[in-house]
Amino acid sequence: MTKKLYLPLLLACVVALTSCSKKMGELSSDYFTVTPQVLEAINGEVPATINGKFPEKYFNKKAVVEVTPVLKWDGGEAKGQSATFQGEKVEGNDQTISYKMGGSYTMKTSFDYVPEMAKSELYLEFTATIGKKTVEIPAVKIADGVISTSELVDQTLGSANTATGEDAFQRIIKEKHEANIMFLIQQANVRSSELKTAKAFNEEVKNINETPNRKIDNITVSAYASPDGGLDLNTKLAENRQDNTAKVINRNLKKDKLEVNVDTKYTAEDWEGFQELVSKSNIQDKELILRVLSMYSDPEQREQEIKNISSVYKTLADEILPQLRRSRLTLNYEVIGKSDEEIANLAATDASQLNVEELLYAATLTQDPAKQEAIYTKATQNFPNDYRAYNNLGELAYAAGNLDKAESYLKKSLSIKNSPEANMNMGLVALSKGDKAAAETYLAKASGAPEVNEALGNLYIAQGQYERAVNAFGDTKTNSAALAQILAKDYNKAKNTLADIENPDAYTDYLIAILGARTDNASLAISSLKDAVAKEPTLGKKAATDLEFAKYFTNSEFMSIAK
């Protein structure tokens, strides 16, 4: 509740046409209101709106009064912008206050926040002159300050999720080897020339079968007939080609004692293959042929319409259709990569035997930052043109609180590739250094990084846009997300977020303590503060001057913790 204050007698004078007393009365705060009543840091500043009133018959017609807001703390002070008021008989451009009617005014002021302001008081200082005489009026305290909860973003940023340059390691990679058995028009027998193709295919099956890190899934035989001729003829033709090809393949497998499953299928009229070959060709009227295929779905009508294009049908018969009379052989197999144990061992002993994906993957096999740093450093040495290792070294440095080192690695990463990950991480570094403009620029280039909304949430907190921050965080469970929710006064959501943080730290407990204080839960506030101080003793000293806990400053249990 805002306490109403009033401006008392600034210039106690008896105004008359013939004389004026210059006697001044001592001031109190009764004629002022300040919003907010307890000052709060927002976006790195401490704003305040001061409303004052000069009562009737108080302001000397010849007086000039300068009013200056001053925020004072132990060992320092900051002055806001002054406002000057003048009596009715003063010639000037300042706001004139009527002697008879008095007058109201509003002053807006702001101070650049510094941590020492956590325990401070807002005063108004006055300088009054009547004619050539200066009258000093004692300063008046009008508000307390400063709640600095928004500045906790500087601490919660340290646990923000960064963006990793992910590896593309796949332990099992699907591969295939293909070959074609070709047939003459309206024939299904496998010619001797094609038996050589089948034999070579079988040799590849044998080689892959004997390779330790290869595992064969199956062989597929897909037989086709070209889409010329009748459907019944083509169906029988494609089926015979399938069966004859499968016999050859199975005979070769049996001869080499290879046990591989052979799956077969046939396509009577290969219009799909026909369309693909025509699309890739340079034959005359190609677009016209493709248009026919799109207009008609009936096979016989398609064939007739294409034959009607007499200018190109011979080219189709000579160049396109023969390629469709085939059986496609496909060997499907898996390439099985190194085990986790092999990769971890090689990363530590001989990283040169690992490709870049394996080396980056190796770093995910340990939770030790020192080992991760060693692996990423090897990656930068062996693969200096890959941006990911530099980005990930920047992540590690950021997590360790070494912002300059992080910035150096991330700039190197960006010099290789302007990636979303490195831009997002640079945004966090800039924000941690207090450069909100640079942070905003980097984060604008981070679209695509999975964690970018969380990073933007931190930026919005620093900018004082709390509702926007809450929306950006979404369902993220971090200290920063909970901080945004507390600042936006969404206490239920903040409570749930803090309860679900995976690795709570001292600042998690401190935020819970603030939440307890704001919701009048003294037990939660004091017990959580105790937990926070146990993890980070310096938070006790912070709490001792934190106005979030002002109601507990006389509580003996609180004071035993906050010291």
C-alpha positions as MATLAB code, in Angstrom:
seq = 'MTKKLYLPLLLACVVALTSCSKKMGELSSDYFTVTPQVLEAINGEVPATINGKFPEKYFNKKAVVEVTPVLKWDGGEAKGQSATFQGEKVEGNDQTISYKMGGSYTMKTSFDYVPEMAKSELYLEFTATIGKKTVEIPAVKIADGVISTSELVDQTLGSANTATGEDAFQRIIKEKHEANIMFLIQQANVRSSELKTAKAFNEEVKNINETPNRKIDNITVSAYASPDGGLDLNTKLAENRQDNTAKVINRNLKKDKLEVNVDTKYTAEDWEGFQELVSKSNIQDKELILRVLSMYSDPEQREQEIKNISSVYKTLADEILPQLRRSRLTLNYEVIGKSDEEIANLAATDASQLNVEELLYAATLTQDPAKQEAIYTKATQNFPNDYRAYNNLGELAYAAGNLDKAESYLKKSLSIKNSPEANMNMGLVALSKGDKAAAETYLAKASGAPEVNEALGNLYIAQGQYERAVNAFGDTKTNSAALAQILAKDYNKAKNTLADIENPDAYTDYLIAILGARTDNASLAISSLKDAVAKEPTLGKKAATDLEFAKYFTNSEFMSIAK';
ca = [
       0.000    0.000    0.000;
       1.403    3.376   -0.982;
       1.776    5.670    1.943;
       0.641    9.198    1.190;
       3.175   11.876    1.907;
       2.782   15.593    1.779;
       4.997   18.553    1.090;
       4.849   20.788    4.154;
       5.753   24.362    4.453;
       8.698   24.926    2.075;
       8.829   28.668    2.452;
       6.977   29.854    5.549;
       6.238   33.343    4.546;
       3.608   35.911    4.970;
       3.010   37.353    1.587;
       1.698   40.887    1.446;
       2.005   43.791   -0.922;
       4.288   45.655    1.453;
       6.319   42.952    3.222;
       7.357   39.309    3.252;
       8.880   37.142    5.991;
      11.801   34.959    4.902;
      11.492   32.564    7.812;
      11.536   28.889    6.665;
       9.842   25.969    8.408;
      11.378   22.503    8.808;
      10.103   20.028    6.213;
       8.530   16.597    6.590;
       7.393   13.990    4.068;
       3.681   14.498    4.536;
       3.027   16.112    1.173;
       4.711   13.534   -1.110;
       3.850   10.205   -2.676;
       6.481    7.990   -4.327;
       5.857    5.145   -6.765;
       7.010    2.551   -6.018;
       7.045    3.102   -2.270;
      10.035    0.751   -2.001;
      12.308    1.408   -4.972;
      13.162   -1.471   -7.304;
      15.919   -2.100   -9.848;
      14.535   -2.630  -13.365;
      16.658   -2.987  -16.495;
      19.763   -1.862  -14.609;
      18.086    1.290  -13.371;
      16.118    2.428  -10.322;
      13.130    4.477  -11.514;
      10.856    6.543   -9.291;
       7.882    8.813   -9.796;
       7.489   11.538   -7.190;
       4.204   13.401   -6.790;
       4.276   16.556   -4.681;
       1.854   19.290   -3.690;
       2.406   22.868   -2.662;
      -0.531   23.835   -0.374;
      -2.452   27.091   -0.660;
      -0.742   30.277    0.567;
       2.648   28.589    1.113;
       4.690   29.478   -1.957;
       6.242   32.928   -1.729;
       5.561   34.942   -4.865;
       9.276   35.850   -5.085;
      10.662   32.385   -4.230;
      12.544   29.962   -6.443;
      12.845   26.395   -5.159;
      15.069   23.705   -6.705;
      14.155   20.129   -5.751;
      16.684   17.295   -6.314;
      16.058   13.565   -5.723;
      19.081   11.912   -4.114;
      19.464    8.168   -3.465;
      21.805    7.678   -0.494;
      23.550    4.608    0.858;
      26.403    3.924    3.207;
      29.435    5.395    1.507;
      27.793    6.943   -1.529;
      24.912    8.655   -3.218;
      23.440    9.276   -6.675;
      21.586   12.407   -7.721;
      18.623   12.471  -10.050;
      17.446   15.285  -12.302;
      16.390   18.432  -10.475;
      13.166   20.358  -10.982;
      12.783   24.068  -10.332;
       9.623   25.944   -9.290;
       9.027   29.685   -9.100;
       6.656   32.113   -7.468;
       4.231   34.301   -9.357;
       6.469   37.368   -9.297;
       9.563   35.599  -10.593;
      10.422   36.088  -14.234;
      11.525   32.749  -15.634;
      10.519   29.630  -17.529;
      10.083   27.209  -14.631;
       6.757   25.884  -13.406;
       4.933   28.660  -11.601;
       3.200   27.888   -8.325;
       0.247   30.068   -7.331;
       0.471   31.592   -3.878;
      -3.262   31.502   -3.374;
      -4.101   28.142   -5.005;
      -0.855   26.237   -4.436;
       0.011   23.570   -7.012;
       0.846   19.945   -7.676;
       3.699   18.539   -9.686;
       5.236   15.240  -10.802;
       8.922   14.414  -11.027;
      10.251   11.321  -12.786;
      13.760   10.256  -11.937;
      16.029    7.266  -12.433;
      19.373    6.123  -11.060;
      21.873    3.717  -12.567;
      21.804    0.691  -10.285;
      24.854   -0.360   -8.285;
      24.765   -3.221   -5.748;
      25.407   -0.852   -2.833;
      21.940    0.591   -3.376;
      20.389   -2.570   -1.913;
      20.174   -0.744    1.395;
      19.470    2.867    0.565;
      17.031    5.741    1.079;
      15.554    8.274   -1.304;
      15.714   11.895   -0.206;
      14.653   15.181   -1.683;
      17.140   17.992   -1.295;
      15.941   21.616   -1.551;
      17.578   24.915   -2.355;
      15.352   27.969   -1.984;
      16.096   31.570   -2.906;
      14.006   34.635   -2.195;
      15.406   37.519   -4.095;
      19.149   37.394   -3.571;
      19.028   35.364   -0.395;
      19.577   31.596   -0.400;
      17.820   29.458    2.138;
      18.919   25.886    2.731;
      16.145   23.472    3.644;
      16.944   20.125    5.323;
      16.659   17.061    3.075;
      13.520   14.934    3.416;
      13.453   11.137    3.256;
      10.551   10.028    1.071;
      11.203    6.310    0.236;
      13.338    3.242    0.929;
      15.302    1.217   -1.602;
      16.292   -0.819   -3.450;
      14.735   -4.223   -4.173;
      17.264   -5.710   -6.546;
      15.759   -9.132   -7.295;
      15.872   -8.533  -11.065;
      19.663   -8.245  -10.797;
      19.798  -11.904   -9.751;
      19.750  -12.617  -13.480;
      23.516  -12.002  -13.364;
      23.834  -15.050  -11.109;
      21.182  -17.258  -12.677;
      22.774  -16.715  -16.096;
      25.657  -18.909  -15.002;
      23.388  -21.957  -14.982;
      21.660  -21.108  -18.262;
      21.567  -23.872  -20.855;
      24.081  -23.195  -23.610;
      23.948  -24.428  -27.220;
      26.167  -27.380  -28.107;
      27.624  -28.076  -31.530;
      26.172  -31.577  -31.710;
      28.027  -34.537  -33.180;
      26.456  -36.557  -35.994;
      27.847  -39.851  -34.750;
      25.812  -42.939  -35.689;
      26.917  -46.292  -34.383;
      24.838  -48.151  -36.958;
      24.696  -46.715  -40.473;
      22.401  -48.192  -43.097;
      24.189  -48.795  -46.409;
      23.336  -50.513  -49.657;
      25.028  -51.827  -52.798;
      23.108  -51.986  -56.073;
      23.451  -53.595  -59.482;
      21.173  -54.113  -62.490;
      20.501  -57.250  -64.518;
      19.344  -56.063  -67.961;
      16.949  -57.925  -70.315;
      16.119  -57.762  -74.004;
      12.673  -56.686  -75.127;
       9.998  -59.276  -74.254;
      12.611  -61.662  -72.831;
      13.105  -62.908  -69.256;
      16.156  -65.157  -69.531;
      19.335  -63.996  -67.765;
      21.944  -63.671  -70.486;
      25.570  -64.749  -70.011;
      26.714  -61.111  -70.053;
      24.399  -60.417  -67.141;
      25.587  -63.502  -65.250;
      28.907  -61.666  -64.877;
      27.046  -58.800  -63.198;
      25.331  -61.247  -60.853;
      28.677  -62.865  -60.030;
      30.302  -59.500  -59.261;
      27.323  -58.624  -57.067;
      27.766  -61.899  -55.192;
      31.455  -61.099  -54.624;
      30.417  -57.848  -52.945;
      27.998  -59.792  -50.756;
      30.828  -62.123  -49.799;
      33.237  -59.261  -49.003;
      30.732  -57.428  -46.835;
      29.789  -60.621  -45.054;
      33.454  -61.184  -44.148;
      34.058  -57.616  -42.938;
      33.940  -57.524  -39.087;
      31.945  -54.319  -38.707;
      29.420  -55.104  -41.458;
      26.132  -56.935  -40.985;
      23.930  -57.946  -43.937;
      20.176  -57.444  -43.598;
      18.925  -58.881  -46.879;
      19.015  -58.816  -50.665;
      16.044  -57.484  -52.612;
      15.319  -58.353  -56.237;
      12.999  -55.809  -57.895;
      12.043  -56.846  -61.439;
      10.431  -54.545  -64.024;
       8.955  -54.452  -67.498;
       8.939  -51.338  -69.609;
       5.486  -49.737  -70.084;
       5.159  -50.683  -73.738;
       3.045  -53.666  -74.729;
      -0.032  -55.106  -73.078;
      -0.481  -55.270  -69.305;
      -0.939  -59.057  -69.208;
       2.219  -59.595  -71.217;
       4.227  -57.195  -69.065;
       2.952  -58.748  -65.840;
       4.086  -62.210  -66.886;
       7.345  -60.821  -68.210;
       8.178  -58.934  -65.001;
       7.283  -61.941  -62.858;
       9.523  -64.248  -64.919;
      12.391  -61.773  -64.732;
      11.960  -61.712  -60.953;
      12.010  -65.506  -60.646;
      14.924  -66.022  -63.023;
      17.017  -63.362  -61.316;
      16.291  -64.787  -57.872;
      17.367  -68.264  -59.037;
      20.723  -66.919  -60.208;
      21.283  -64.987  -56.975;
      20.310  -67.914  -54.738;
      22.522  -70.291  -56.757;
      25.533  -68.013  -56.318;
      24.845  -67.587  -52.588;
      24.559  -71.326  -52.125;
      27.786  -71.926  -54.016;
      29.670  -69.566  -51.667;
      27.790  -70.890  -48.609;
      26.278  -67.511  -47.819;
      23.070  -67.465  -45.837;
      21.275  -64.291  -46.863;
      17.539  -63.735  -47.112;
      16.443  -62.821  -50.658;
      13.200  -60.848  -50.994;
      11.567  -60.422  -54.403;
       8.963  -58.218  -56.022;
       8.019  -57.135  -59.526;
       6.423  -54.154  -61.247;
       4.521  -54.940  -64.429;
       4.837  -51.504  -66.041;
       7.485  -49.187  -64.701;
       5.868  -45.828  -65.316;
       7.653  -44.325  -62.324;
      11.033  -45.266  -63.761;
       9.925  -44.060  -67.184;
       8.986  -40.626  -65.806;
      12.283  -40.331  -63.928;
      14.374  -41.161  -67.001;
      12.404  -38.792  -69.230;
      12.760  -35.980  -66.664;
      16.544  -36.376  -66.658;
      16.836  -36.632  -70.452;
      17.219  -34.006  -73.146;
      14.852  -35.607  -75.644;
      12.567  -33.538  -77.836;
       9.073  -32.805  -76.460;
      10.089  -33.929  -72.968;
       7.614  -31.575  -71.315;
       4.807  -32.815  -73.544;
       5.478  -36.420  -72.522;
       5.533  -35.498  -68.831;
       2.265  -33.623  -69.260;
       0.660  -36.752  -70.739;
       1.783  -38.738  -67.710;
       0.222  -36.185  -65.360;
      -3.057  -36.018  -67.322;
      -3.755  -39.742  -67.709;
      -3.557  -42.515  -65.151;
      -4.776  -45.413  -67.303;
      -1.682  -47.309  -68.596;
      -3.120  -48.115  -72.031;
      -4.246  -44.527  -72.608;
      -0.838  -43.253  -71.508;
       0.931  -45.571  -73.932;
      -1.338  -44.618  -76.813;
      -1.001  -40.872  -76.183;
       2.779  -41.163  -76.086;
       2.843  -43.232  -79.301;
       0.823  -40.447  -80.906;
       3.808  -38.163  -80.383;
       5.450  -39.825  -83.363;
       8.382  -37.433  -83.465;
       9.900  -38.793  -80.253;
       8.540  -42.311  -79.880;
      11.492  -43.879  -81.726;
      13.874  -42.018  -79.379;
      11.957  -43.346  -76.411;
      12.085  -46.876  -77.805;
      15.839  -46.649  -78.421;
      17.053  -44.720  -75.378;
      14.528  -44.846  -72.538;
      12.551  -48.083  -72.663;
      15.571  -50.469  -72.798;
      16.774  -49.084  -69.457;
      13.501  -50.191  -67.818;
      13.813  -53.874  -68.747;
      15.730  -54.939  -65.713;
      16.000  -56.530  -62.314;
      17.514  -54.262  -59.694;
      19.670  -56.049  -57.113;
      20.004  -54.335  -53.738;
      22.223  -55.555  -50.937;
      21.089  -53.932  -47.666;
      23.593  -53.967  -44.825;
      24.659  -52.119  -41.685;
      28.005  -50.546  -40.905;
      28.549  -50.976  -37.164;
      30.744  -48.310  -35.609;
      33.155  -48.411  -32.694;
      31.840  -49.133  -29.212;
      31.709  -46.417  -26.544;
      34.630  -48.074  -24.802;
      36.725  -48.081  -27.985;
      35.914  -44.444  -28.738;
      36.675  -43.279  -25.178;
      39.969  -45.180  -25.159;
      41.100  -43.820  -28.537;
      40.109  -40.268  -27.563;
      42.495  -40.558  -24.615;
      45.323  -42.461  -26.338;
      45.237  -41.916  -30.105;
      42.604  -39.450  -31.258;
      44.003  -39.543  -34.810;
      42.143  -42.855  -35.300;
      38.788  -41.143  -34.765;
      36.876  -39.089  -37.288;
      35.443  -35.756  -36.213;
      32.014  -37.171  -35.382;
      33.510  -39.921  -33.221;
      35.783  -37.443  -31.450;
      32.968  -35.016  -30.682;
      30.864  -37.950  -29.516;
      33.682  -39.028  -27.198;
      33.214  -35.814  -25.209;
      29.646  -36.843  -24.424;
      30.859  -40.056  -22.780;
      32.263  -38.184  -19.773;
      30.872  -35.592  -17.373;
      34.334  -34.369  -16.372;
      34.810  -30.823  -17.795;
      38.602  -31.253  -17.823;
      38.356  -34.418  -19.925;
      35.793  -32.799  -22.205;
      38.090  -29.821  -22.709;
      40.991  -32.136  -23.592;
      38.870  -33.971  -26.170;
      37.528  -30.796  -27.778;
      41.045  -29.372  -27.886;
      42.200  -32.465  -29.794;
      39.265  -31.983  -32.147;
      40.376  -28.416  -32.920;
      43.883  -29.712  -33.620;
      42.818  -32.627  -35.827;
      39.879  -30.860  -37.494;
      40.658  -27.110  -37.343;
      37.955  -26.203  -39.861;
      35.087  -27.624  -37.797;
      33.307  -24.904  -35.825;
      31.690  -27.227  -33.295;
      34.716  -28.038  -31.127;
      35.530  -24.325  -30.666;
      31.900  -23.613  -29.802;
      31.868  -26.411  -27.243;
      35.110  -25.184  -25.671;
      33.370  -21.824  -25.359;
      30.487  -23.556  -23.585;
      32.842  -25.128  -21.057;
      34.572  -21.813  -20.384;
      31.209  -20.078  -19.928;
      30.045  -22.739  -17.469;
      33.294  -22.232  -15.530;
      32.667  -18.480  -15.354;
      35.609  -17.571  -17.593;
      33.822  -15.143  -19.912;
      36.913  -13.834  -21.716;
      38.067  -17.363  -22.554;
      34.563  -18.287  -23.671;
      34.362  -15.229  -25.890;
      37.705  -16.062  -27.521;
      36.638  -19.610  -28.401;
      33.222  -18.524  -29.629;
      34.643  -15.822  -31.887;
      36.940  -18.443  -33.405;
      33.929  -20.701  -33.950;
      32.032  -17.855  -35.636;
      35.013  -17.122  -37.896;
      34.641  -20.669  -39.267;
      30.838  -20.701  -39.482;
      28.214  -18.177  -38.471;
      26.287  -20.849  -36.581;
      23.158  -20.385  -34.428;
      24.887  -22.198  -31.547;
      27.909  -19.894  -31.326;
      25.749  -16.784  -31.788;
      23.470  -17.879  -28.965;
      26.389  -18.582  -26.652;
      27.967  -15.244  -27.527;
      24.650  -13.629  -26.627;
      24.869  -15.190  -23.166;
      28.463  -14.045  -22.776;
      27.568  -10.484  -23.801;
      24.610  -10.488  -21.434;
      26.795  -11.759  -18.592;
      29.182   -8.887  -19.301;
      26.306   -6.414  -19.113;
      26.216   -5.573  -22.828;
      22.517   -5.995  -23.550;
      22.720   -4.405  -26.999;
      25.384   -6.869  -28.161;
      23.443   -9.737  -26.585;
      20.349   -8.759  -28.548;
      22.354   -8.621  -31.793;
      23.865  -12.076  -31.283;
      20.592  -13.677  -30.236;
      18.892  -12.304  -33.340;
      21.277  -14.541  -35.333;
      20.672  -17.615  -33.168;
      17.404  -18.771  -34.713;
      17.498  -22.540  -34.944;
      19.398  -23.141  -31.722;
      17.087  -25.206  -29.481;
      17.932  -23.125  -26.411;
      17.490  -19.681  -28.015;
      14.122  -18.945  -26.361;
      15.658  -19.551  -22.949;
      18.522  -17.191  -23.805;
      16.001  -14.577  -24.954;
      14.156  -15.028  -21.662;
      17.316  -14.018  -19.815;
      17.710  -10.998  -22.072;
      14.121   -9.917  -21.431;
      14.679  -10.141  -17.671;
      17.712   -7.890  -17.997;
      15.596   -5.467  -20.067;
      12.806   -5.447  -17.487;
      10.296   -7.147  -19.822;
       9.113   -9.738  -17.330;
       5.924  -10.968  -19.013;
       7.791  -11.367  -22.274;
      10.497  -13.279  -20.436;
       7.944  -15.673  -18.939;
       6.543  -16.380  -22.409;
      10.015  -16.937  -23.856;
      10.970  -19.429  -21.155;
       7.789  -21.430  -21.643;
       8.088  -24.642  -19.640;
      11.857  -24.343  -19.113;
      12.818  -25.395  -15.594;
      15.719  -23.139  -14.639;
      16.535  -20.509  -12.026;
      16.165  -17.792  -14.660;
      12.701  -19.000  -15.658;
      11.603  -18.987  -12.008;
      13.102  -15.507  -11.543;
      11.072  -14.175  -14.471;
       7.905  -15.691  -13.017;
       8.575  -14.154   -9.599;
       9.194  -10.734  -11.131;
       5.981  -11.086  -13.144;
       4.222  -12.081   -9.887;
       3.205  -15.491  -11.224;
       4.039  -17.165   -7.929;
       2.268  -20.491   -8.505;
       4.167  -21.075  -11.734;
       7.428  -20.029  -10.060;
       6.803  -22.518   -7.261;
       6.319  -25.361   -9.745;
       9.373  -24.355  -11.764;
      11.641  -24.236   -8.723;
      10.380  -27.630   -7.543;
      11.236  -29.208  -10.928;
      14.765  -27.839  -11.417;
      16.963  -30.855  -12.104;
      20.097  -29.653  -10.338;
      19.066  -27.046   -7.731;
      21.813  -24.800   -6.385;
      22.150  -22.025   -3.814;
      20.295  -19.544   -6.019;
      17.426  -22.001   -6.438;
      17.036  -21.964   -2.656;
      17.411  -18.182   -2.524;
      14.616  -17.761   -5.071;
      12.418  -20.120   -3.050;
      13.142  -17.949   -0.001;
      12.067  -14.828   -1.930;
       8.947  -16.657   -3.067;
       8.200  -17.540    0.563;
       8.623  -13.921    1.643;
       6.400  -12.607   -1.139;
       3.646  -15.099   -0.324;
       3.869  -14.555    3.459;
       5.222  -18.049    4.075;
       7.777  -17.265    6.772;
       8.674  -20.910    7.356;
       9.489  -21.448    3.670;
      11.401  -18.160    3.444;
      13.638  -18.831    6.448;
      14.267  -22.556    5.840;
      15.091  -21.977    2.165;
      17.400  -19.098    3.005;
      19.175  -21.380    5.465;
      19.685  -23.944    2.682;
      20.952  -21.252    0.317;
      23.499  -19.907    2.796;
      24.702  -23.433    3.573;
      25.580  -23.835   -0.122;
      26.804  -20.268   -0.688;
      27.702  -18.375    2.540;
      27.896  -14.964    0.806;
      24.125  -15.072    0.314;
      23.712  -14.516    4.054;
      25.234  -11.067    3.771;
      23.082  -10.335    0.729;
      19.924  -11.364    2.562;
      20.779   -9.070    5.484;
      20.163   -6.028    3.269;
      17.723   -7.534    0.756;
      14.433   -5.671    1.110;
      12.609   -8.785   -0.112;
      13.087   -9.923    3.496;
      12.439   -6.557    5.190;
       9.576   -8.007    7.250;
      12.041  -10.462    8.847;
      14.761   -7.982    9.802;
      13.655   -8.224   13.431;
      13.224  -12.018   13.339;
      15.951  -13.619   15.452;
      16.057  -16.834   13.385;
      16.361  -14.860   10.156;
      19.081  -12.630   11.565;
      21.075  -15.658   12.752;
      21.201  -16.802    9.110;
      21.561  -13.422    7.384;
      24.967  -12.306    8.489;
];
